[in-house]
């Protein structure tokens, strides 16, 4: 074998050809390209992952393979742990560099990336990680975060390469769910993945659906079409956040557009990067509380009966159950409804946030660890620095489903309950509820008890100054030393 020159472009959560910094950098070397996607058994079996996630990936890979083949270098797909796959490819063709985007995901991906970096160092292979979002690795001060984010987002988008030089490596077959050892899930609806679907969603939102966005965010009735529905595509990277930002900014300058709605949407894009930065700075928060004083607040093992009722959508609170059932069936609900069900699990049912966080991660087709885990902790009261927000499920139903449209669709047992009692069906006769259960807990009493328990911990940590220590540690936004990548 001569001097290796093959540039591997390792696709992870960046399954597109447009505005792809890693692909552009590899093309600029002028060397042959080996576009690679790896199905990793360890991640397929991860407790946060479900079949619905893999189905979306398969949607995206179908698009990506076609687009790359058209450019001259078809996508190589392999199954195995990444270091093993790279080692086999290096033995076959000789790898000079591995290009990928920075990924801000679960600890398993963090540690996997460190293993890849160590393998590259050992063999003298360059490992290039490229930025694609406003989240930054090794950020020393949060004071400069917004400025750096805007600087990245103001740079020109990377164009689709005119052509790619491929290699002799066989692309390999596109696996099926069965090949991956996965059982199909029964869903009433699953959003379609892939770059084509992502771009259709982006254009339909920015040109047709954006008016009223800021008003449609909360209700599961209006949110279904009034929200952007780009979260799946941002999570998979089938459309880049930079392109969405650029196109929204361009629309903002056009006459007659809903500028207030576009501004609210732009703030949500920035909010997404802000929370992903929290996970990058404290990657342990999928397992441990941001403030360690709260690690023993709840039992480590969940009340199984309460957890089962939560999973089945049989808590006795119609709005909670409707959201849970719809989420299991479709993979999506609005941010407010996500907050409400997390609040109910953590405060009313007093379930460990790690357990319900894993359940919801498997359900969300747009599972984004950088948003998910900081929000799960915030809504569970274990950060030590955020105000408690305990959602009243009755009030949420009256505020966001006043006509009962959403509840009646997803909780058909309540079809005979009059509208004025639909939020409190336990006040009706049992025969009107067709087997729908009484509330599993009394919300008022459970919320009061949760507040007392959390207040006791907060008073203790205020007394010993440990909250200030946590703010000092994470206010600097530096990754804990034991978790630094390289």
C-alpha positions as a printed Julia matrix, in Angstrom:
486×3 Matrix{Float64}:
   0.0    0.0    0.0
   1.33   3.45  -0.91
   0.91   6.56   1.15
  -2.77   6.66   2.18
  -4.79   9.6    0.92
  -8.44   8.53   1.31
 -10.57  11.03   3.22
 -13.34   9.39   5.21
 -16.4   11.58   5.77
 -18.11   9.99   8.76
 -21.79  10.9    8.81
 -23.54  10.85  12.19
 -26.3   13.34  12.95
 -25.6   15.35   9.78
 -27.34  13.29   7.12
 -27.35  15.77   4.23
 -25.15  17.06   1.39
 -26.03  20.77   1.71
 -24.08  23.02   4.08
 -21.92  20.13   5.22
 -18.63  21.45   6.6
 -17.0   18.01   6.97
 -17.85  17.05   3.39
 -16.62  20.41   2.06
 -13.31  20.12   3.94
 -12.7   16.61   2.62
 -13.5   17.68  -0.94
 -11.04  20.56  -0.67
  -8.16  18.13  -0.15
  -8.62  16.85  -3.7
  -8.2   13.27  -2.46
 -10.63  10.36  -2.96
 -13.62  10.41  -0.6
 -15.19   7.58   1.33
 -18.57   8.73   2.71
 -19.41   6.44   5.64
 -22.36   5.71   7.89
 -22.06   3.09  10.61
 -24.93   1.37  12.41
 -23.43   0.78  15.85
 -24.87  -2.18  17.8
 -24.03  -0.5   21.11
 -26.12   2.55  20.17
 -28.95   0.55  18.63
 -29.28  -1.16  22.03
 -28.95   2.09  23.99
 -31.8    2.7   26.49
 -32.57   6.08  24.87
 -33.0    4.62  21.38
 -36.02   2.99  19.78
 -36.99   1.55  16.42
 -38.72   4.78  15.42
 -35.35   6.54  15.55
 -33.76   3.93  13.3
 -36.63   4.17  10.83
 -35.99   7.89  10.49
 -32.28   7.24   9.98
 -33.11   4.75   7.22
 -35.31   7.4    5.56
 -32.41   9.83   5.69
 -29.8    7.34   4.44
 -31.93   6.52   1.41
 -31.84  10.21   0.41
 -28.18  10.61   1.32
 -27.04   7.56  -0.61
 -28.87   8.71  -3.73
 -27.47  12.25  -3.5
 -23.89  11.1   -2.9
 -24.07   8.53  -5.7
 -25.23  11.28  -8.07
 -22.13  13.28  -7.06
 -19.82  10.32  -7.72
 -19.13   8.73  -4.33
 -21.94   6.51  -3.01
 -22.48   6.19   0.72
 -20.72   3.24   2.32
 -22.9    1.63   5.0
 -21.54  -0.77   7.58
 -22.74  -2.34  10.82
 -20.29  -2.63  13.71
 -18.5   -0.51  16.25
 -16.92   2.49  14.54
 -13.28   1.85  15.43
 -13.55  -1.71  14.11
 -15.15  -0.5   10.86
 -12.53   2.21  10.36
  -9.74  -0.28  11.03
 -11.06  -2.63   8.35
 -11.42   0.21   5.84
  -7.93   1.46   6.6
  -6.53  -1.99   5.92
  -8.46  -2.07   2.64
  -7.71   1.34   1.12
  -5.55   3.36   3.51
  -7.17   6.26   5.37
  -5.39   9.61   5.59
  -8.06  11.51   7.52
 -11.45  11.13   9.15
 -13.78  14.12   8.92
 -16.92  14.48  10.97
 -19.05  17.15  12.54
 -18.9   17.75  16.26
 -21.71  15.77  17.85
 -23.36  16.82  21.08
 -25.14  13.68  22.13
 -25.34  11.1   24.88
 -22.31   9.96  26.87
 -22.03   6.83  24.74
 -21.38   8.94  21.62
 -19.01  11.18  23.56
 -16.92   8.2   24.63
 -17.16   6.63  21.16
 -15.72   9.82  19.62
 -12.85   9.73  22.1
 -12.11   6.15  21.06
 -12.07   7.18  17.39
  -9.71  10.06  18.17
  -7.38   7.73  20.09
  -7.38   5.2   17.21
  -6.55   7.97  14.72
  -3.69   9.25  16.88
  -2.26   5.77  17.26
  -2.15   5.23  13.48
  -1.13   8.76  12.54
  -4.49   9.49  10.88
  -5.84  13.04  11.02
  -9.14  13.41  12.85
 -10.98  16.6   11.94
 -14.15  17.61  13.76
 -16.04  20.52  12.22
 -18.6   22.84  13.77
 -22.13  22.82  12.44
 -24.21  24.48  15.18
 -23.92  27.24  17.73
 -22.83  24.74  20.37
 -19.09  24.9   20.99
 -16.59  22.43  22.31
 -14.22  23.73  24.99
 -16.0   27.07  25.43
 -14.1   28.97  28.12
 -16.64  31.69  28.87
 -20.36  31.89  28.22
 -19.96  35.65  27.81
 -18.71  35.15  24.25
 -21.12  32.36  23.29
 -23.73  34.43  21.48
 -21.11  36.43  19.57
 -19.35  33.26  18.42
 -22.62  31.6   17.48
 -23.72  34.54  15.36
 -20.29  34.67  13.7
 -20.67  31.05  12.61
 -24.24  31.58  11.42
 -23.24  34.64   9.38
 -20.65  32.73   7.36
 -21.65  31.6    3.84
 -23.3   28.19   3.6
 -21.22  25.35   2.19
 -22.46  24.56  -1.34
 -23.18  21.07  -2.61
 -19.91  19.8   -4.14
 -19.91  19.75  -7.94
 -18.47  16.23  -7.98
 -16.79  13.72  -5.68
 -13.91  11.32  -6.27
 -14.96   7.98  -4.86
 -13.04   4.83  -3.96
 -13.27   1.16  -4.89
 -14.94   0.27  -1.58
 -18.28  -1.51  -2.07
 -21.16   0.59  -0.68
 -22.84  -2.39   0.97
 -26.59  -2.98   1.18
 -29.07  -0.73   2.9
 -30.05  -2.75   5.99
 -33.61  -3.48   7.02
 -34.92  -3.26  10.56
 -34.67  -7.04  10.72
 -31.01  -6.87   9.65
 -30.42  -4.48  12.54
 -32.16  -6.81  14.98
 -35.08  -4.41  15.48
 -38.8   -5.08  15.65
 -41.1   -2.67  13.78
 -43.14  -0.33  15.97
 -46.85   0.18  15.52
 -47.46   3.91  15.2
 -50.5    5.8   13.99
 -48.23   8.37  12.37
 -44.49   8.85  12.04
 -42.97  11.96  10.55
 -40.92  11.21   7.43
 -37.17  11.69   7.64
 -34.55  12.56   5.02
 -33.13  15.65   3.36
 -35.96  15.85   0.81
 -38.65  15.78   3.51
 -36.64  18.18   5.65
 -36.42  20.77   2.91
 -40.11  20.42   2.12
 -40.9   21.01   5.79
 -38.56  24.02   5.99
 -40.05  25.7    2.92
 -43.66  24.99   3.91
 -43.07  26.5    7.34
 -41.17  29.6    6.25
 -43.44  30.39   3.3
 -46.87  29.2    4.5
 -47.15  28.12   8.13
 -45.04  30.62  10.05
 -47.78  33.24  10.75
 -49.0   32.78  14.32
 -46.07  30.56  15.28
 -45.64  32.26  18.66
 -49.33  31.66  19.45
 -49.43  28.08  18.21
 -46.51  26.77  20.27
 -48.43  25.54  23.29
 -51.63  23.78  22.3
 -51.42  20.24  20.91
 -54.28  21.23  18.59
 -52.6   24.22  16.93
 -49.01  23.02  17.41
 -49.36  20.05  15.08
 -49.16  22.26  11.99
 -48.43  25.66  13.54
 -45.04  24.63  14.93
 -42.19  24.34  12.44
 -42.01  20.52  12.72
 -38.3   20.86  11.87
 -37.16  19.31  15.15
 -36.79  15.82  13.63
 -34.68  17.21  10.81
 -32.53  19.27  13.16
 -31.99  16.22  15.38
 -30.89  14.1   12.4
 -29.11  16.94  10.64
 -31.08  16.4    7.43
 -31.3   20.2    7.19
 -28.63  22.39   8.75
 -29.55  24.89  11.46
 -27.4   27.45   9.67
 -29.45  27.16   6.49
 -32.74  27.38   8.38
 -31.43  30.48  10.18
 -30.26  32.06   6.92
 -33.55  31.46   5.14
 -35.56  32.76   8.09
 -33.41  35.9    8.17
 -33.94  36.38   4.46
 -37.7   36.03   4.89
 -37.62  38.52   7.74
 -36.57  41.25   5.31
 -39.37  40.58   2.83
 -42.48  42.79   2.8
 -45.68  41.47   4.32
 -44.15  38.6    6.3
 -45.01  37.72   9.9
 -41.9   39.26  11.45
 -42.97  38.63  15.03
 -43.43  34.94  14.26
 -40.09  34.73  12.47
 -38.39  36.44  15.4
 -39.95  33.97  17.85
 -38.76  31.1   15.66
 -35.23  32.54  15.49
 -35.17  32.74  19.28
 -36.1   29.05  19.46
 -33.2   28.16  17.16
 -30.82  30.01  19.48
 -32.5   28.4   22.51
 -31.78  24.98  20.99
 -28.05  25.7   20.8
 -28.08  27.23  24.27
 -29.37  24.02  25.82
 -27.09  21.78  23.77
 -24.24  23.86  25.22
 -25.42  22.9   28.7
 -25.03  19.21  27.85
 -21.6   19.8   26.31
 -20.48  21.61  29.44
 -21.9   18.99  31.82
 -22.22  15.74  29.84
 -23.0   13.68  32.94
 -26.48  15.18  33.3
 -28.22  12.32  31.5
 -27.32  10.23  34.57
 -26.72  12.56  37.53
 -28.32  15.74  38.79
 -26.61  18.96  37.82
 -26.53  19.73  41.54
 -25.34  16.59  43.39
 -27.42  17.43  46.49
 -30.49  16.32  44.52
 -29.14  12.92  43.5
 -30.94  11.19  46.39
 -34.07  13.35  46.33
 -36.18  10.66  44.66
 -35.97   6.89  44.99
 -33.54   5.32  42.53
 -36.06   2.6   41.66
 -39.41   3.86  40.35
 -42.81   2.98  41.77
 -43.62   0.42  39.08
 -47.39   0.87  39.27
 -47.03   4.64  38.81
 -44.55   4.19  35.97
 -46.81   1.68  34.22
 -49.79   4.05  34.51
 -47.67   6.84  33.05
 -46.53   4.68  30.11
 -50.07   3.47  29.38
 -51.59   6.92  29.65
 -53.86   5.81  32.48
 -53.16   8.34  35.24
 -56.74   9.59  35.55
 -55.84  13.1   34.34
 -57.24  13.41  30.79
 -54.78  15.99  29.43
 -51.77  14.06  30.75
 -53.08  10.79  29.35
 -54.04  12.28  25.98
 -50.54  13.7   25.55
 -48.88  10.44  26.61
 -51.01   8.33  24.27
 -50.55  10.71  21.35
 -46.81  10.85  21.95
 -46.51   7.07  21.98
 -48.54   6.9   18.76
 -46.95   9.77  16.81
 -43.6   10.6   18.4
 -44.31  14.31  18.79
 -46.05  16.89  20.96
 -45.52  20.56  21.76
 -42.88  21.82  24.15
 -45.43  22.89  26.79
 -47.03  19.46  26.76
 -43.58  17.85  27.14
 -43.01  20.07  30.16
 -46.4   19.16  31.61
 -45.93  15.39  31.42
 -42.39  15.67  32.82
 -43.7   17.8   35.67
 -46.45  15.26  36.36
 -44.01  12.33  36.39
 -41.46  14.1   38.57
 -43.69  15.94  41.04
 -47.08  14.21  41.11
 -45.79  10.65  40.7
 -42.37  11.34  42.29
 -40.68   9.11  39.71
 -36.9    9.32  39.21
 -36.31  11.73  36.34
 -33.75   9.39  34.75
 -36.38   6.69  34.26
 -39.1    8.86  32.76
 -36.43  10.7   30.77
 -35.46   7.43  29.1
 -39.09   6.55  28.35
 -39.68   9.92  26.73
 -36.38   9.79  24.84
 -37.51   6.55  23.2
 -40.86   8.09  22.28
 -39.65  11.43  20.9
 -38.84  10.96  17.22
 -36.99  14.28  17.51
 -34.97  13.18  20.54
 -32.22  15.75  20.96
 -30.09  14.98  24.04
 -28.91  18.58  24.33
 -32.47  19.79  24.82
 -33.92  16.71  26.44
 -31.72  16.2   29.5
 -31.3   19.82  30.62
 -35.06  20.25  30.28
 -35.85  17.0   32.1
 -33.71  18.21  34.99
 -35.18  21.71  34.98
 -38.73  20.37  34.95
 -37.84  17.97  37.77
 -36.35  20.59  40.09
 -32.85  19.1   40.41
 -30.64  21.84  38.95
 -30.5   23.82  42.19
 -30.9   27.09  40.3
 -34.18  27.11  38.34
 -37.6   28.08  39.66
 -40.01  25.19  40.22
 -42.66  24.93  37.53
 -45.33  22.46  38.57
 -48.02  22.23  35.92
 -51.63  21.76  36.97
 -53.02  19.21  34.45
 -56.59  20.46  34.86
 -55.59  24.07  34.16
 -53.49  22.99  31.16
 -56.52  21.23  29.68
 -58.79  24.23  30.22
 -56.17  26.59  28.78
 -55.04  24.56  25.76
 -57.91  22.21  24.89
 -60.94  24.19  26.0
 -63.29  22.41  23.6
 -61.94  18.98  24.47
 -60.99  18.17  20.87
 -57.58  16.71  21.71
 -58.69  14.83  24.83
 -61.72  13.26  23.16
 -59.56  12.05  20.28
 -56.98  10.32  22.46
 -59.09   9.35  25.47
 -62.23   7.98  23.81
 -63.41   6.44  27.1
 -64.57   9.95  28.03
 -66.88  10.33  25.02
 -70.0   10.57  27.22
 -68.54  13.02  29.75
 -69.98  16.55  29.3
 -67.5   19.24  28.31
 -67.83  21.12  31.6
 -66.53  18.02  33.45
 -64.1   16.71  30.83
 -61.07  18.03  32.74
 -62.37  16.5   36.0
 -64.1   13.27  34.92
 -63.81  11.77  38.4
 -66.76  14.01  39.31
 -69.0   12.02  36.95
 -70.62   8.64  37.38
 -68.32   5.65  36.63
 -70.57   4.43  33.81
 -69.96   7.7   31.93
 -66.21   7.04  31.95
 -66.25   3.58  30.35
 -63.43   2.23  32.49
 -61.32   5.38  32.62
 -59.59   5.38  36.04
 -59.8    7.73  38.97
 -56.74  10.0   39.41
 -53.68   8.04  40.48
 -52.77  10.87  42.88
 -54.32  14.05  44.2
 -52.48  16.76  42.25
 -52.81  19.49  44.87
 -51.51  17.3   47.69
 -48.74  15.73  45.58
 -47.52  19.11  44.33
 -47.44  20.52  47.86
 -45.45  17.55  49.11
 -43.0   17.83  46.21
 -42.45  21.51  46.95
 -41.74  20.76  50.61
 -39.23  18.03  49.76
 -37.37  20.15  47.24
 -37.44  23.23  49.49
 -35.72  21.28  52.26
 -32.84  20.39  49.94
 -32.62  23.93  48.59
 -32.46  25.39  52.09
 -29.64  23.02  52.95
 -27.56  23.82  49.88
 -28.12  27.55  50.29
 -26.75  27.22  53.78
 -23.56  25.44  52.74
 -22.98  27.53  49.61
 -22.96  24.56  47.25
 -25.38  26.19  44.81
 -22.87  28.96  44.3
 -20.22  26.32  43.69
 -22.34  24.65  41.02
 -23.01  28.0   39.36
 -19.3   28.78  39.43
 -18.42  25.39  37.98
 -20.99  25.39  35.2
 -21.24  29.13  34.72
 -17.79  28.97  33.17
 -19.19  26.34  30.77
 -16.06  24.22  30.89
 -16.46  20.46  30.53
 -15.53  18.57  33.72
 -11.84  17.54  33.4
 -12.62  13.81  33.54
 -14.84  14.19  30.51
 -12.62  16.29  28.27
 -12.42  14.77  24.83
  -8.85  15.34  23.74
